[in-house]
Each structure stands twice: as structure tokens, then as C-alpha cells.
Amino acid sequence: MSADPCSPTAAREHVMSFLTRTKSIEASLADTSSAHHSLTRSLTAWDLAIMGVAVAVGAGIFSVGAKAAGLYAGPSISVGFLIAAFTCGLAMMAYAEFASTVPVAGSAYTFTYATLGEFLAWIIGWDLILETLTAAAVIAKYWGIYLQEVFAIAGLDVPATFQLGAATITWGPFVIVSIFTVLLVLGTKLSSRVSAVFTVLKVATVVFVIVVGAFYVRASNYTPFLPPAQEIPAGESTVLHQSLVSVILGAPASTYGMFGLLSGAALVFFAFIGFDVVATSAEEVKNPQKNLPRGIFGGLALVTILYVAVSVVLTGMVPYTDLAAAEDPSLATAFTLVGADWAAQVISLSILLGLTTVIMVLLLGLTRVVFSMSRDGLFPRSWSVTSQKRKTPARLQVAVGAVVAVLAATLDVGVLEEMINIGTLSAFVLVSIAVIVLRRKYPDREIAYRMPWSPFLPILSAVLCLWLMLNLTTLTWIRFAVWLLIGIAIYLLYGRRHSRLATESGVDRSLDR
């Protein structure tokens, strides 16, 4: 006699069935050859390294570092970059192991699905959508702002906006997102070649800035290297704008000092987002077992060197207090303060070049995450259909591009900057834990790249990422919680019922009625 489907035991088993069901590695690999739902392997280790540099060398190196130095860490922000790089590097070891073992689109979402279960996979996929969607919109918005600066430098008076009915449209972000959407529809390889050209140009300008800036460095500006903590006067800060960890520990609202350095490291982590996006292209990589780890670590090493060099030059050129006094501190601010206005003009052009490729890679990453979740049935399967000629999810790419373009062209997306960091770090935490589960779940599987010193390094990676998350503001955590609640509602109402694992295994839905 069958158990009552409404009994507590049946209900508990029903809930656990969709919380913990996993998708095998073999099933994920089989999807890569699925008719009308597969991608073409065309990328090399060099393409991946360029992609990593392309998405990382952007707003972070030019603006976030100056803001973190001026408002949080002073000259010690170079250490903050190293903390962020070390944390990112540990997480990337976990990503490299997964990506070389499960070379399938979807990145952390796919990895989590194979180890920790469908529900957590959905959560991490939803977080990746948050990261890439907000990042693409924010960066596109900044691109439009710097485009206007370049026009101003050239003496051109070009309006930044136009009216469309009651809406005010910023045309720059709309145009750049549209251009790269078309390129991505035409093919990932073509897009990577265009990205490579822009990336070489912007790395050259960054090196130029470092060399020129070094002539203005004064050793006295490095003192104090870690400025002493300063309490923020009452009325100038609220609990919502303090880091969550300082609220939990009951520390007074302050800046600089050790909490300031950690907050600065959490902020500049924004400069390292994108290396997880590189892993979303795993299904389009030739010989992924070798090329994925090489491409990821090669790109990470290069950008870390550039970031630290820029931060050392930046804080050596002017006192950190001068950066703090600026309304919107950036690398250009330092050159303006030392009288090198011509270099500030070069930097404006460099930022424009830098942000261009960031937008492209983020659009690619966002589409690949949604593509993978759609292919698994958590979003409508029709979203993951690829074109027969180009083997790209053309319709999905256009839809994603349209959403990002509209957001960037019509909304003030600057308030969502920290949401990018918390979305990325949450993915890093779960992937670091999942790599331990991977080895236990598949003990006999050949793994091309292994994260060393497991489980110590994966646990350390998860702890460091969680620690950086706690150093983000309380307001960011509240917004993150709201985003998660929305995602959970969508999963419960649609995803769990339409999941391919549920439909193909004939999961009992009697409790849903």
C-alpha cells in the first residue's frame, strides 16, 4: 500500500527530492552535443587569458582603486588588492578543477548542480545572473559617461541623452551594448578577436600610465601606510552603510585602520570579477582540460601585477587624503592634482577602451548562464535554442542584450555596484565547497587539474570569500536577501516543476496540487 502523499514523511521526501537531486557529469557532457542546444568549441588558452584580462582591466583599475584608497585604506590599498587577488586565486583553483572536469557552459551553476544539488545550483545561477546583469548595466552606464568625457576633450558638444516620450534615454550605453550583442550573435570566436585588439590597446595604455605616474611618486605619500582608524561623526553614517561585520561586532562606524583595509579589499574585489565569467565559456574551449586552467591563471597573474603597480603609483603620486577630498576619485584625479592634465586625458580614453571589452565578456557570461539553466529546464527550454549556422544562442543573446541596454540607458544603476561583488563572492563560496564534494562523489574520475592541498585550500577559499562578503555594507546584504527571495519564489513556482531532472524521472507532483 503506497504512503499517503500528504503525510509528513511523504512531504519531507518530496521536498528533499528537489532540494538534493543532482545532475551527473555524464548528463552535463551529453548536453554539449544536444541538437539545437549546443555550442561550438573554438577558444584557446590565449583566447581565455585575453577574455580574463578584457573583463578585469576596466573600471576597477581606473576608479575603484582610487575610491578604496581615498575612503577606506590609504596607501595600504595595494595590500587590499593582494588580499582580493589571493582570495580570487584560491577560488579560481576550484573553478579550474571543475571547468576542466565538467567543460560545460554555466560555470558555478553547472558545477554546483553536479555536486550540491538542484536547489543550490539554482541559487548560484540566480546569483550569477545578478552579478553579470548588474555588472553589464553598470559598466555600460560608465562607458556612456566616459564617452562624453572623450567628446569634451575633443571639443565636441554632443548631448548624452534624448527624450523618448516621458523617458530620458542615455544613448551611449544603448549603442555599445547593441554593437557587442550583434558581435556575439555572429560568433564567440569573432567576438574574442575584436576583444583581443581592444585588450592589447588598453593594457598598453595602463603600462603607459604606470610609467608616467612613477615620475610623480613621492615617498612621503606612503606614510602612514595603514592610516589609523577614524570614527565617522554621528549623523554622517548609518548602520545600513557600515560593513555587516562591524555591525555584528558592535564596532563604531569608522574608516581606515584594519576594518578600512578589509572594506577596501572587499570593494576592489570588483576589479577581479570576470574570471568566473571566463569559466562560463568552458563549452566553447578547445582541449578544455589543459586550456581552461592555463587561460584562467595566465589572465589572473597579469591583471594582479597591473593592479598592484597602479595602486602603488596612485597612492605615491598624491596623499590619500587628497583622493578622499575629491568628489569622485579616480586615477585621472591623481594626474590632475599633480598638474599632468594631458595624462588625465589619455586615461579617459583608456577607460573607454577598457570598459568596452568588459561589456562584451559580461554579456557573453550572462547569456551562457541563462542558456545553461534553460537547457536544464529551470527556465523555458526555448531560450537555449542555438542557431544552426553560427551555433550561438542568438535569440537569447538578443533578449539579454536588450534588457541590459534598456537598464543601462534608462536607470541609475550605480547604486547596485556592491551587488556585483556579493553575487560573485557567494558563487565563489559554493564552488569552493563543491570541489570537496566533487572528489568524494566521483572518486574514480580522472581530473585534469586538481586544486592542491584539498580540503584545506577549498575551505580557506570559502572562508576568505565569506569574510569579504561580511565586509560589504548591511544595505547590500538586505538587497541581496531580497534578490534571493525573488529567485526562490521563481524556482518554487516554475523551476522545480519544469526541471529536466524532474520531468525525465517522473517525480511525483501530487503534493503540488
TATA-V677743 format. One record per residue. N is the residue number from 1. RES is the residue in three letters. SS is DSSP state (hx for helix, st for strand, lp for the rest). PHI is phi as a letter, one per 30 degrees, with the letter a starting at -180 (* if undefined). BURIAL is 1 if it has 16 or more other C-alpha atoms within 10 Angstrom, else 0. Layout:
N;RES;SS;PHI;BURIAL + N;RES;SS;PHI;BURIAL
This chain:
1;MET;lp;*;0 + 2;SER;lp;d;0 + 3;ALA;lp;d;0 + 4;ASP;lp;e;0 + 5;PRO;lp;d;0 + 6;CYS;lp;c;0 + 7;SER;lp;d;0 + 8;PRO;hx;e;0 + 9;THR;hx;d;0 + 10;ALA;hx;d;0 + 11;ALA;hx;d;0 + 12;ARG;hx;d;0 + 13;GLU;hx;d;0 + 14;HIS;hx;d;1 + 15;VAL;hx;d;0 + 16;MET;hx;d;0 + 17;SER;hx;d;1 + 18;PHE;hx;c;1 + 19;LEU;hx;d;1 + 20;THR;hx;c;1 + 21;ARG;lp;d;1 + 22;THR;lp;c;1 + 23;LYS;lp;c;1 + 24;SER;lp;d;0 + 25;ILE;hx;e;1 + 26;GLU;hx;d;0 + 27;ALA;hx;d;0 + 28;SER;hx;d;1 + 29;LEU;hx;d;1 + 30;ALA;hx;d;0 + 31;ASP;hx;d;1 + 32;THR;lp;d;1 + 33;SER;lp;c;0 + 34;SER;lp;d;0 + 35;ALA;lp;d;0 + 36;HIS;lp;i;0 + 37;HIS;lp;b;1 + 38;SER;lp;b;1 + 39;LEU;lp;c;1 + 40;THR;lp;c;1 + 41;ARG;lp;d;1 + 42;SER;lp;b;0 + 43;LEU;st;c;1 + 44;THR;lp;c;1 + 45;ALA;hx;e;1 + 46;TRP;hx;d;1 + 47;ASP;hx;d;1 + 48;LEU;hx;d;1 + 49;ALA;hx;d;1 + 50;ILE;hx;d;1 + 51;MET;hx;d;1 + 52;GLY;hx;d;1 + 53;VAL;hx;d;1 + 54;ALA;hx;d;1 + 55;VAL;hx;d;1 + 56;ALA;hx;d;1 + 57;VAL;lp;d;1 + 58;GLY;lp;a;1 + 59;ALA;hx;d;1 + 60;GLY;hx;e;1 + 61;ILE;hx;d;1 + 62;PHE;hx;c;1 + 63;SER;hx;b;1 + 64;VAL;hx;d;1 + 65;GLY;hx;d;1 + 66;ALA;hx;d;1 + 67;LYS;hx;d;1 + 68;ALA;hx;d;1 + 69;ALA;hx;d;1 + 70;GLY;hx;d;1 + 71;LEU;hx;c;1 + 72;TYR;hx;b;1 + 73;ALA;hx;b;1 + 74;GLY;hx;i;1 + 75;PRO;hx;d;1 + 76;SER;hx;d;1 + 77;ILE;hx;d;1 + 78;SER;hx;d;1 + 79;VAL;hx;d;1 + 80;GLY;hx;e;1 + 81;PHE;hx;d;1 + 82;LEU;hx;d;1 + 83;ILE;hx;d;1 + 84;ALA;hx;d;1 + 85;ALA;hx;d;1 + 86;PHE;hx;d;0 + 87;THR;hx;d;1 + 88;CYS;hx;d;1 + 89;GLY;hx;d;1 + 90;LEU;hx;d;1 + 91;ALA;hx;d;1 + 92;MET;hx;d;1 + 93;MET;hx;d;1 + 94;ALA;hx;d;1 + 95;TYR;hx;d;1 + 96;ALA;hx;d;1 + 97;GLU;hx;d;1 + 98;PHE;hx;d;1 + 99;ALA;hx;d;1 + 100;SER;hx;d;1 + 101;THR;hx;c;1 + 102;VAL;lp;b;1 + 103;PRO;lp;d;1 + 104;VAL;lp;b;1 + 105;ALA;lp;e;1 + 106;GLY;lp;j;1 + 107;SER;lp;h;1 + 108;ALA;hx;e;1 + 109;TYR;hx;d;1 + 110;THR;hx;d;1 + 111;PHE;hx;d;1 + 112;THR;hx;d;1 + 113;TYR;hx;d;1 + 114;ALA;lp;d;1 + 115;THR;lp;b;1 + 116;LEU;lp;c;1 + 117;GLY;lp;j;1 + 118;GLU;hx;d;1 + 119;PHE;hx;d;1 + 120;LEU;hx;d;1 + 121;ALA;hx;d;1 + 122;TRP;hx;d;1 + 123;ILE;hx;e;1 + 124;ILE;hx;d;1 + 125;GLY;hx;d;1 + 126;TRP;hx;d;1 + 127;ASP;hx;d;1 + 128;LEU;hx;d;1 + 129;ILE;hx;d;1 + 130;LEU;hx;e;1 + 131;GLU;hx;e;1 + 132;THR;hx;d;1 + 133;LEU;hx;d;1 + 134;THR;hx;d;1 + 135;ALA;hx;d;1 + 136;ALA;hx;d;1 + 137;ALA;hx;d;1 + 138;VAL;hx;d;1 + 139;ILE;hx;d;1 + 140;ALA;hx;d;1 + 141;LYS;hx;d;1 + 142;TYR;hx;d;1 + 143;TRP;hx;e;1 + 144;GLY;hx;d;1 + 145;ILE;hx;d;1 + 146;TYR;hx;d;1 + 147;LEU;hx;d;1 + 148;GLN;hx;d;1 + 149;GLU;hx;d;1 + 150;VAL;hx;d;1 + 151;PHE;hx;e;0 + 152;ALA;hx;d;0 + 153;ILE;hx;d;0 + 154;ALA;lp;d;0 + 155;GLY;lp;i;0 + 156;LEU;lp;c;0 + 157;ASP;lp;c;0 + 158;VAL;lp;c;0 + 159;PRO;lp;e;0 + 160;ALA;lp;d;0 + 161;THR;st;b;0 + 162;PHE;st;b;0 + 163;GLN;st;c;0 + 164;LEU;st;b;0 + 165;GLY;lp;i;0 + 166;ALA;lp;d;0 + 167;ALA;st;c;0 + 168;THR;st;c;0 + 169;ILE;st;c;1 + 170;THR;st;d;1 + 171;TRP;hx;d;1 + 172;GLY;hx;e;1 + 173;PRO;hx;e;1 + 174;PHE;hx;d;1 + 175;VAL;hx;d;0 + 176;ILE;hx;d;1 + 177;VAL;hx;d;1 + 178;SER;hx;d;1 + 179;ILE;hx;d;0 + 180;PHE;hx;d;1 + 181;THR;hx;d;1 + 182;VAL;hx;d;0 + 183;LEU;hx;d;1 + 184;LEU;hx;d;1 + 185;VAL;hx;d;1 + 186;LEU;hx;d;1 + 187;GLY;lp;k;1 + 188;THR;hx;d;1 + 189;LYS;hx;d;1 + 190;LEU;hx;d;0 + 191;SER;hx;d;1 + 192;SER;hx;d;1 + 193;ARG;hx;d;0 + 194;VAL;hx;d;0 + 195;SER;hx;d;1 + 196;ALA;hx;d;1 + 197;VAL;hx;d;0 + 198;PHE;hx;d;1 + 199;THR;hx;d;1 + 200;VAL;hx;d;0 + 201;LEU;hx;d;0 + 202;LYS;hx;d;1 + 203;VAL;hx;d;1 + 204;ALA;hx;d;0 + 205;THR;hx;d;1 + 206;VAL;hx;d;1 + 207;VAL;hx;d;0 + 208;PHE;hx;e;0 + 209;VAL;hx;d;1 + 210;ILE;hx;d;1 + 211;VAL;hx;d;0 + 212;VAL;hx;d;0 + 213;GLY;hx;d;1 + 214;ALA;hx;d;1 + 215;PHE;lp;d;0 + 216;TYR;lp;c;1 + 217;VAL;lp;d;1 + 218;ARG;lp;b;0 + 219;ALA;hx;e;0 + 220;SER;hx;d;0 + 221;ASN;hx;d;1 + 222;TYR;hx;d;1 + 223;THR;lp;c;0 + 224;PRO;lp;d;0 + 225;PHE;lp;d;1 + 226;LEU;lp;c;1 + 227;PRO;lp;e;1 + 228;PRO;lp;d;0 + 229;ALA;lp;e;1 + 230;GLN;st;b;0 + 231;GLU;st;d;0 + 232;ILE;lp;d;0 + 233;PRO;lp;e;0 + 234;ALA;lp;e;0 + 235;GLY;lp;j;0 + 236;GLU;lp;c;0 + 237;SER;lp;b;0 + 238;THR;lp;b;0 + 239;VAL;hx;e;0 + 240;LEU;hx;d;0 + 241;HIS;hx;c;0 + 242;GLN;lp;d;1 + 243;SER;st;d;1 + 244;LEU;hx;d;1 + 245;VAL;hx;d;1 + 246;SER;hx;d;1 + 247;VAL;hx;d;1 + 248;ILE;hx;d;0 + 249;LEU;hx;d;0 + 250;GLY;lp;i;0 + 251;ALA;lp;d;0 + 252;PRO;lp;d;0 + 253;ALA;lp;d;1 + 254;SER;st;b;1 + 255;THR;st;b;1 + 256;TYR;lp;i;1 + 257;GLY;hx;i;1 + 258;MET;hx;d;1 + 259;PHE;hx;d;1 + 260;GLY;hx;d;1 + 261;LEU;hx;d;1 + 262;LEU;hx;d;1 + 263;SER;hx;d;1 + 264;GLY;hx;d;1 + 265;ALA;hx;d;1 + 266;ALA;hx;d;1 + 267;LEU;hx;d;1 + 268;VAL;hx;d;1 + 269;PHE;hx;e;1 + 270;PHE;hx;e;1 + 271;ALA;hx;d;1 + 272;PHE;hx;c;1 + 273;ILE;lp;d;1 + 274;GLY;lp;k;1 + 275;PHE;hx;d;1 + 276;ASP;hx;d;1 + 277;VAL;hx;d;1 + 278;VAL;hx;e;1 + 279;ALA;hx;d;1 + 280;THR;lp;d;1 + 281;SER;lp;c;1 + 282;ALA;hx;e;1 + 283;GLU;hx;d;1 + 284;GLU;hx;c;1 + 285;VAL;st;c;1 + 286;LYS;lp;d;1 + 287;ASN;lp;h;1 + 288;PRO;hx;d;1 + 289;GLN;hx;e;1 + 290;LYS;hx;c;1 + 291;ASN;hx;d;1 + 292;LEU;hx;d;1 + 293;PRO;hx;d;1 + 294;ARG;hx;d;1 + 295;GLY;hx;d;1 + 296;ILE;hx;d;1 + 297;PHE;hx;d;1 + 298;GLY;hx;d;1 + 299;GLY;hx;d;1 + 300;LEU;hx;d;1 + 301;ALA;hx;d;0 + 302;LEU;hx;d;0 + 303;VAL;hx;d;1 + 304;THR;hx;d;1 + 305;ILE;hx;d;0 + 306;LEU;hx;d;1 + 307;TYR;hx;d;1 + 308;VAL;hx;d;1 + 309;ALA;hx;d;1 + 310;VAL;hx;d;1 + 311;SER;hx;d;1 + 312;VAL;hx;d;1 + 313;VAL;hx;d;1 + 314;LEU;hx;e;1 + 315;THR;hx;d;1 + 316;GLY;hx;d;1 + 317;MET;hx;d;1 + 318;VAL;lp;b;1 + 319;PRO;lp;d;1 + 320;TYR;hx;d;1 + 321;THR;hx;d;0 + 322;ASP;hx;d;0 + 323;LEU;hx;d;1 + 324;ALA;hx;d;1 + 325;ALA;hx;d;0 + 326;ALA;lp;d;0 + 327;GLU;lp;d;0 + 328;ASP;lp;b;0 + 329;PRO;lp;d;1 + 330;SER;lp;b;1 + 331;LEU;hx;d;1 + 332;ALA;hx;d;1 + 333;THR;hx;e;1 + 334;ALA;hx;d;1 + 335;PHE;hx;d;1 + 336;THR;hx;d;0 + 337;LEU;hx;d;0 + 338;VAL;lp;c;0 + 339;GLY;lp;i;0 + 340;ALA;lp;c;1 + 341;ASP;hx;d;0 + 342;TRP;hx;d;0 + 343;ALA;hx;d;1 + 344;ALA;hx;d;1 + 345;GLN;hx;d;1 + 346;VAL;hx;d;1 + 347;ILE;hx;d;1 + 348;SER;hx;e;1 + 349;LEU;hx;d;1 + 350;SER;hx;d;1 + 351;ILE;hx;d;1 + 352;LEU;hx;e;1 + 353;LEU;hx;d;1 + 354;GLY;hx;d;1 + 355;LEU;hx;d;1 + 356;THR;hx;e;1 + 357;THR;hx;d;1 + 358;VAL;hx;e;1 + 359;ILE;hx;e;1 + 360;MET;hx;d;1 + 361;VAL;hx;d;1 + 362;LEU;hx;d;1 + 363;LEU;hx;d;1 + 364;LEU;hx;d;1 + 365;GLY;hx;d;1 + 366;LEU;hx;d;1 + 367;THR;hx;d;1 + 368;ARG;hx;d;1 + 369;VAL;hx;d;1 + 370;VAL;hx;d;1 + 371;PHE;hx;e;1 + 372;SER;hx;d;1 + 373;MET;hx;d;1 + 374;SER;hx;d;1 + 375;ARG;hx;d;1 + 376;ASP;lp;d;1 + 377;GLY;lp;i;1 + 378;LEU;lp;d;1 + 379;PHE;lp;c;1 + 380;PRO;lp;e;1 + 381;ARG;hx;e;1 + 382;SER;hx;d;0 + 383;TRP;hx;d;1 + 384;SER;hx;c;1 + 385;VAL;lp;d;1 + 386;THR;lp;c;1 + 387;SER;lp;d;1 + 388;GLN;lp;d;0 + 389;LYS;lp;d;0 + 390;ARG;lp;c;0 + 391;LYS;lp;h;1 + 392;THR;lp;b;1 + 393;PRO;lp;d;1 + 394;ALA;hx;e;1 + 395;ARG;hx;d;1 + 396;LEU;hx;d;1 + 397;GLN;hx;d;1 + 398;VAL;hx;d;1 + 399;ALA;hx;d;0 + 400;VAL;hx;d;1 + 401;GLY;hx;d;1 + 402;ALA;hx;d;1 + 403;VAL;hx;d;0 + 404;VAL;hx;d;1 + 405;ALA;hx;d;1 + 406;VAL;hx;d;1 + 407;LEU;hx;e;1 + 408;ALA;hx;d;1 + 409;ALA;hx;d;1 + 410;THR;hx;b;1 + 411;LEU;lp;c;0 + 412;ASP;lp;d;0 + 413;VAL;hx;c;1 + 414;GLY;hx;d;0 + 415;VAL;hx;d;0 + 416;LEU;hx;c;1 + 417;GLU;hx;e;1 + 418;GLU;hx;d;1 + 419;MET;hx;d;1 + 420;ILE;hx;d;1 + 421;ASN;hx;d;1 + 422;ILE;hx;d;1 + 423;GLY;hx;d;1 + 424;THR;hx;d;1 + 425;LEU;hx;d;1 + 426;SER;hx;d;1 + 427;ALA;hx;d;1 + 428;PHE;hx;d;1 + 429;VAL;hx;d;1 + 430;LEU;hx;d;1 + 431;VAL;hx;d;1 + 432;SER;hx;d;1 + 433;ILE;hx;d;1 + 434;ALA;hx;d;1 + 435;VAL;hx;d;1 + 436;ILE;hx;d;1 + 437;VAL;hx;d;1 + 438;LEU;hx;e;1 + 439;ARG;hx;d;1 + 440;ARG;hx;d;0 + 441;LYS;hx;d;0 + 442;TYR;lp;b;0 + 443;PRO;lp;d;0 + 444;ASP;lp;c;0 + 445;ARG;lp;d;0 + 446;GLU;lp;d;0 + 447;ILE;lp;c;1 + 448;ALA;lp;d;0 + 449;TYR;lp;b;1 + 450;ARG;lp;c;1 + 451;MET;lp;d;1 + 452;PRO;lp;d;0 + 453;TRP;lp;h;0 + 454;SER;lp;d;0 + 455;PRO;lp;c;0 + 456;PHE;hx;d;0 + 457;LEU;hx;d;1 + 458;PRO;hx;e;1 + 459;ILE;hx;d;1 + 460;LEU;hx;d;1 + 461;SER;hx;d;1 + 462;ALA;hx;d;1 + 463;VAL;hx;d;1 + 464;LEU;hx;d;1 + 465;CYS;hx;d;1 + 466;LEU;hx;d;1 + 467;TRP;hx;d;0 + 468;LEU;hx;d;1 + 469;MET;hx;d;1 + 470;LEU;hx;d;1 + 471;ASN;lp;d;1 + 472;LEU;lp;d;1 + 473;THR;st;d;1 + 474;THR;hx;d;1 + 475;LEU;hx;d;1 + 476;THR;hx;d;1 + 477;TRP;hx;d;1 + 478;ILE;hx;d;0 + 479;ARG;hx;d;0 + 480;PHE;hx;d;1 + 481;ALA;hx;d;0 + 482;VAL;hx;d;0 + 483;TRP;hx;d;1 + 484;LEU;hx;d;1 + 485;LEU;hx;d;0 + 486;ILE;hx;d;0 + 487;GLY;hx;d;1 + 488;ILE;hx;d;1 + 489;ALA;hx;d;0 + 490;ILE;hx;d;1 + 491;TYR;hx;d;1 + 492;LEU;hx;d;0 + 493;LEU;hx;d;0 + 494;TYR;hx;b;0 + 495;GLY;hx;e;1 + 496;ARG;hx;d;1 + 497;ARG;hx;d;1 + 498;HIS;hx;c;1 + 499;SER;lp;e;1 + 500;ARG;hx;d;1 + 501;LEU;hx;d;1 + 502;ALA;hx;d;1 + 503;THR;hx;d;0 + 504;GLU;hx;d;0 + 505;SER;hx;c;0 + 506;GLY;lp;i;0 + 507;VAL;lp;d;0 + 508;ASP;lp;d;0 + 509;ARG;lp;c;0 + 510;SER;hx;d;0 + 511;LEU;hx;d;0 + 512;ASP;hx;d;0 + 513;ARG;lp;d;0
